[in-house]
């Protein structure tokens, strides 16, 4: 029988009908502690009351209006984002993948309008920038691109974190350098502050634009509004999505006036991008997460969770190897297949996300409580013990 839903996912045998804060609930009432938050999407937890109220209020007024008109909610979101970041201008999209497409277009159009066209964009192995043909060409891994050629030309992948390789590759013909300050799908692999500073300096030296993909690591996930802030550097263009909508599908490209100078009327567009519903919700999310007290709590809870995870690694040395990441974007480097830990977690009623480099991702809602962190560790301990019990004797 042909499935009516295209089978592009290996779906878990779970189906949820309700969410409350850090919990997901099945029809029979079984509760699961959600340490994945829709892969860093439900930043403020499930059914957050402030977001429900905002969405409900906006839904009673106006859902959609074309971008051929002024949209006050979109303007308010753009104002909030520019007030809290390096950016001068914002384009609102529906997803992270769409932000990648615009970032690529924006960088290449910038050089075209300068009269010295540059096309090559340098990226790093292990990157994930979305699933469109342009985004997979940027990432370049066989898993992403096999069977989908011919690919969009003009991308060159460098070894992850190899700044010497970047220095050799970058030139006055480089259009842009594009990277995630912390790779998500790639296995919670952060660029160090020093590496980000060196990359910024190389871009400044050659004129190349710097594009940060903060779709997964942004919106308070690391304890700053955006991850690059820890290094004290800023990009020219930034991609944002996932957490910015708190569960509502929305993304945004943020840019300096200079980097965006080529994008005039007619150069880009979106039917749904910037709709009043999404922008009203995202504006509320930005208001909440940008609060210094909220971010301080993310840092405190991130430190607590990391400390407890270090203890989990010590208690299960045959299952886990190390903890990495920042804030509430943490990864457990595994000695077993991370998918096995995910499945054992289902039995312990805790939800996690596998990633590359043999890593288990922990991306809980930023609103997770201290008590829930303790409960999460108890359930992860149960899952690890199950794996140890099932392992064949040496």
N, C-alpha and C positions, 0 to 999 in steps of 0.2 A: 504493500500500500504506500502510495506517495504521501509523504508528510505535508500537511497544509501549511506548516511553518518551515521555511527553508532551513535545512539542518546544518547551519554553519557554526553551531555551538555544541559542545559536549556538556549537556545540561545535567546538573545534579538532580537526584530524585526528591526534590523539595519544592513546595509550592506555598507561598505565603499570601495571606489574605489581609494582614494588618501589621502596622509597625508602630512602636511606641518608644521614642527616644533611642536607646541603644539596642532595642530588641525587635526581632521579627517573629511573627506568630503564624503558625499553620492553622488550617481550618479546624483541626481537632483541639486547638488550644496549646499545642506544644510550642514552647518559647525557645528561641535561639539568640544567644548573645552575638551581636553583629560587629565583628572587628574588621569588616571590609567596607562598610557603608557604601555599597554600590560602586566599589572601587573609587573611594575618595569623593563621592558625589554628595551623600547625605551628611554634609559637614556639620549641620546643626541637629542631627538625629532625625528619626522618622516622625512625621506628623508634628513637627515643631509648632507649638501654638501661635507664635508670632508670624510664622510663614503661612499657616493656615488662614489666619485672620487677614493677612495682606492679600493673599490670593483670592479669598472669598469676597473681600471688598472690591477688588479690581474686577473680578468676574461679573459682579453686578453692575459694572459701569461700561466697560469696553474691553473686548477680547483682542480684536485685530483691526488695524488700520494700515493702509499702505504707506510705505516710506516716501511716497510722493507728497505726503503731508508732514507737518511737524508732529512729533510724538513726545509730549511732555515727560512721560515716564522714562523714555529712552534718554532724553536730555538730562534728567535727574541722575540716572545711573552713570552716564558719561561724566557728569560733574563730580560725583562721588569718587569715581575711579581716578580722574586726573588730580583731584585734591589730595589723594592718598598715595600717589605714585609719581614716578618720573615723567609720566606721559602728558602730552599736550592734547591728544585726540584719540577717539575711540570709535571702532566699528563693531556693532553687536551682531553676533552670529547665532546659530542654533546649536552648535556643537564644537568640540575641540578639533575634529578633522577639518571643519570649515575654516577655523582660525589658521591652520597650517597653509591652506590654499591661499588665503589672503596674504599671509606673511611672505610667502614665496613671491606672489605677484607684486607686492609692495616693494620688496627689496630690488627685484629686477627692474621695475618701472622707475625707481629712483635713479638707477644708473642710466637707463635709457634716456630719461629727461635731462640728465647732465650732459648728454652728448658723447659719453664714453661708455657704451654698453658693456656691462659685465653680467655673466650668467651663472658662473660656477658658485655653488653653495657647498661649503664644507660642513660635514656632520660627523658624528662619532658612532662607532659600532655599538650595538646594544640599544640604540635609540628607538623610541616609538613616538611617531608624530601623527598617527591616525591611519585610516584604511583607504583613503582615496588613492588614485593612481599617483598623484604628486607626492602625497605623504609617504607611501610605501617606497617610492623611488628615493626619497630623502633618507629613509632608514636603511634600505638596501640589503637587509638580511634575506637569505634564501627562503626562509619560512614565510616572509612577507611578500616576496615578489615572484616566486616560482609560478609560472603559468600565466602571468598577467602582463607579459611584454607585448609590444615594445614599451619600455618605461620612459617617463619624462626624462630627458637628458639634463646634464648640468650639475649632477650631484657627485660628491666624492667623499667616501667614508674613511675616517681615520681611526686608529686604535683608541679605545676608550681611555681618556685621561692622559693621552700622550701629547703633551704640550710641545715637546721637541718636534714631533711629527707635524704638528700644526704649524710651527714656526717654519719648517721646511716647505710646507705646502702653500701657505698663505702668501699672497703677492698683491701687487697693485692691479691684478686682474680678478681678484676674488670679490664676488658680489656680497657674500655674507657668510657668517659662521652661525650655525643653528644648533642649539643643544638644550637639554633639560638639566638645570642645576643639580637635580637629583633624579637619576633615571628611575622610573617606576616599573614599567614592564621589564626593563633590563635587570631588575634585581635590587632595587633600593641602593643604587650605587651613586654616591655623591661626588661631585667635583669639589675639591677642597677650596677654601677661600683663596689661597694663593694661586691655584690654577685658574680660578675665575678672574682674578686680577691680571694674571699674565695674558689670558685670552682677550680681555678688554684692551690691554696695552697693545697687543698685536693688531687688533682691529683698528685702533686709533692710528697706529703707525702706517697701515696700508690703506686706510679709508674704508675698509670692509665694514658693513653693518653687522651688529651683533643682535641675534634673535634668541631670546630665551623662551623655551616652551615650559610654562608653569601650569599647564593644564592639570597635572596631578599633584605637583609639589607646592602649588600656590594656595591662596585663600586661607592663610593661617595655619596650614598643615604643619609647618616646621616651627611655629612659635613666632614668626614674623608674618606680616601680611603676605609677603612674597619671599621665597627662599633666597633669592639673590641678595636681599638686603643684609644678610649676615656677612657677606664679603665686602660690603661697602661699594659695590659697583652697580651700574645700571645698564640695561640694554638699550638699543635703539627701537626695537620692536619686541613686544611680548604677547604670547598666546595664553589665554585664560579660558577655562571652562570648568567642567565637573563641579567642584564645590561652590562656585559662584552662584549657582541656581538653587543650591540646597535640595536638589531633587527635580527641579524644573529644568527642562532641556534648554540651555542657553550658554553662549560663549562670547568672548570678546577679543579683539585685537587692539592692543594699546601701543601707541607709537609717539615718538617725538615729532614735532612739526616738520623738521628737516627730513626724517626718514619717510614720512607720509606725503611729502610734497608732490609726488607724482600722481597721487590718487585723486584726481579731480572728478567732476560730475560725469557719470556714465562709465567710470573705470571699474566699478564693482557694484554689486547689488545683492539683495536677498528678499524674497517674498515675505518670509516669516521673521527674519532676523530683526530684532529690535521691537518686537510686538509688545503692547502694553502689559499683557499678563506676565511674560517672562521678565521684563524690565522692572516691574513693580516688586516682584519677588526678589530678584537679584539685588536691587537697591537696599532692601531690608537686610539681606544677607551681608552685604558690604558694611552697612551701618553697625551690625552686631559684631562682626569679626574684626573690624578695624579698631574697635575700642581697645586701648592699651591694657585695661584690666582683663578683658577676655583673652588677649594674647598671652598675658602673664600666666593665666590659668592653664593655657595650652602648654606653656613651657614647664610649669610645675608638674602637670599630669604626665607630660612626656618623659620627664626625668624619673618620675615614680615608676612608670611602665617600663622604662629601660632598665632600671635597677632590678625590678622583679624578673625581667626577661634574662638578665645576666645570671640570676639565681637559677632560672629554669634551664639554661644552657649547662650550668655546672651540675645540676641534678640529673641531666640526661645527655651525657657526653657522646653516647652512641647515636643520638638522634640529631642533636644540634651542635653547631660549631661556633657561631659568633652572632652578635647583635650589631646591626649597623643602621644608619639613618639619623633623623633628627626630629625632635618634637613628637608629634603623633603620626609620623611617617617612618615606621620602623620595619626592619627586615630581620628575619631569623635565617641565617645561612645554615642550611641543613646538610647532614651527612646521609640522609635518606632522601628519596624523591619527595619534594614538597607536596606533590599531589597526594601522597600517602598520608601526610599530616593533615591536609585539608579533609580527606575522607574520614580519618579518625576523629577529627573535630566534629563532623556531623553526628557521630555517635555520642559525643560529649556535649552536643548542642551548643557549639561555638563555631562561628563562621570566619574563615580566613581566606586569603587569596594567594594562589601560587604565582611565581614570577620566574624569569630566567635566572641563570647563574645559581641554580639550585637553592632558591630563596623563597621563603614564605613571607608574604606581605601582611602587615598589621596596620590597618588604616581606619581606626575606630572613629565614630563621630567625635568632633572636637568637644562636644558636651558630655562625653562619658564621665561618670562619677568615679570618685576614689573607690567606693565600694564595688562598682562594676569592674574596675581594673583588678581588684583582688579576686573577684569571681572569674574573670577572664583567665587569670593565671591558674586558678584551680582547675578549670576546664582544659586548658592547654596541657597542664601536667597530666591529667587523666588521658588525654589523647596520646601524649608521648609514652606514657606507661603502656598503653594498648599496643603501640608499635613495638616496644621492647619485648612485650610478652609474645607477640606474633613472630618475632624474628627467630630464624633457625639457630639452634645452638652452635657455637663456634667449634 
